[in-house]
């Protein structure tokens, strides 16, 4: 079983298979727990950046389950994060979203 901390895989799985997406999300959560606090990307702690991605991922999965209130709560939480989102991550996310839809 793959242990990639990549929410994109969960989002792709959510398109047609919510249980698979939830399994990938659990793998992501376990990988996030092992992330070194000192690790940074663009001078931002990776834990903070990945926490934003985790909320976005959970929102997408809940949306596919038609739990719209929960889905948008997760998405609002990701948007309200005090951590700055590097532009490259936004481009990556929206590029991936276009490929999924």
C-alpha angles and dihedrals in degrees: 000000000000119000100195114147090221119132089190090075091054091049092051090048091049090062092074109357118044095179090055090048091051090050090052090047090055089052089050091051092051091049091048090055089058095049112120111243091223094058112108140181120199088352091302123114109255090222090062094047093047091047088061090050091048092056091047090050093049090048091053092049093048090048090055088051087053092243091136099169091051091043094054091044088059092047092049089050091053091049092048094056113125090219114101114241112227111233092237090062092051091050090048092049096048092044089053091046090054090051092049096048 
